Amino acid sequence: ARGAGVRSSHQAAAGAMSASDVAVVQTKLNTDRSLTSTVSVASAVLKVVPVSGTVQVKAAYLADATIKAQNALIALEEGVPIGGDSLIGNVLPLSAIYHALEDVLSDVDAVLRVTLTAPTGDTSLVSNEIPDFNYSGLSFVGV
């Protein structure tokens, strides 16, 4: 129950936390809490977001672009706050995924075209969710 003296906390550390990590945080917060407070800690929940489609890159940059695109998606995952950004409606905007992929090797204009078949729109996140991209359906093509 929520009310006076009740605090809830969802924690994430580069993804969902293990039960032992949640226990460590719970113990620490219990040690620091006031006598009239109750603290509840839970791990954030991973919401799988399929990312599929085609990224066309200049052939000379194909290997580098593939690695950098995967790293860009990981950085995007880690940058999304738990539950998404409340200022934009608790969503992960589709445009953020396009932006991450299009900026790969932008200094040499290596990415020619990004066409995503999934997701088809913004991804809603509830208060305890963080995105977990599954980009196994994302193909990189050198042209």
Sequence and secondary structure as in RCSB ss.txt:
>XXXX:A:sequence
ARGAGVRSSHQAAAGAMSASDVAVVQTKLNTDRSLTSTVSVASAVLKVVPVSGTVQVKAAYLADATIKAQNALIA
LEEGVPIGGDSLIGNVLPLSAIYHALEDVLSDVDAVLRVTLTAPTGDTSLVSNEIPDFNYSGLSFVGV
>XXXX:A:secstr
  STTEEEEEE SSS   HHHHHHHHHHHHHHS TT EEEEEE EEEEEEEEEEEEE GGGHHHHHHHHHHHHHH
HHHHS TT BGGGTSEE HHHHHHHHHTTTGGGT EEEEEEEE  S EE  TTEEEEEEEEEEEEEE 
